[in-house]
């Protein structure tokens, strides 16, 4: 089993769970955003770019039967500034592995897609998998393109594939730098004594799903035959203001956030339903936001304290 992006936030949690379930795990990660410290000791680590001939040879020749694909250019703003780079990594890099896999032993792909960027400005709340797909960034366009390629590989070569459309994932190991999740950014600023900035009025909503629920969806997808797409979200909308207040309370900081200019083109509401995931794979994301945020805050606080010693 191969986990791409396995040194990253989500991929490393998935790799941990696969190892705990008794699987042999290869990790492919170029460490452009992942961290070596996240790689489980029992995994076989290969520092490779997914676009490289070396990565293709590994997938083709190492007996990889299942590819759990999390490696990506994940910065939405960078995708807007440089769509060609985004497509090079997220589309061409994926095709490099799929072509290698079909020449090897690959029989299933579990793909980390996006629910947050897939549907654009929603018509229905929460969005199900049949909602029109109108991504508003090259990042979202690339994720949709890979889903379409996976359907082609299923139809043409019999490759089983599951695309998991994640909501806004948060949890321990999330990177607070760059175009990262707002939970990690807020915690980093709260714990370092810096001001947290909310874009605009902060009433924009997102669906925040804890990483443990994402891991459960990945494990449930293993062995699922055919081609399928599943949302992985909570169906619950939370404003950025509410999120900040939860996190400030979790770390015992009374300092209010400041409001900056609204981000141009930012989606106002985003929330997805996991009803299909529950019915077909028996997974219902059920970690309450308040509980998940407390667990995440505790991890960031411990990391911050360790850095000061």
Buried (B, 14 or more C-beta within 10 A) or exposed (E): BBBBBBBBBBBBBBBBBBBEEEBBBBBBBBBEBBBEEBBBEEBBBBBBBBBBEEBBEBBBEBEBEBBBBBBBBBBBEBBBEBBEBBBBBBBEBBBBBBBBBBEBBBBBBBBBBBBBBBBBEBEEBBBBBEBEBBBBBBBBBBBBBBBEBBBBBBEEEEBBBBBBBBBBBBBBBBBBEEBBBBBBBBBBBBBEEEEBBBBBEBEBBBBBBBBBBBBBBBBBBBEBEEBBBBBBBBBBBBBBBBBBBBBBBBBEBEEEBEBEEBEEEEBEBBBBBBBBBBEEBEBBBEBEBEEBBBBBBEBBBEBBEEEEE
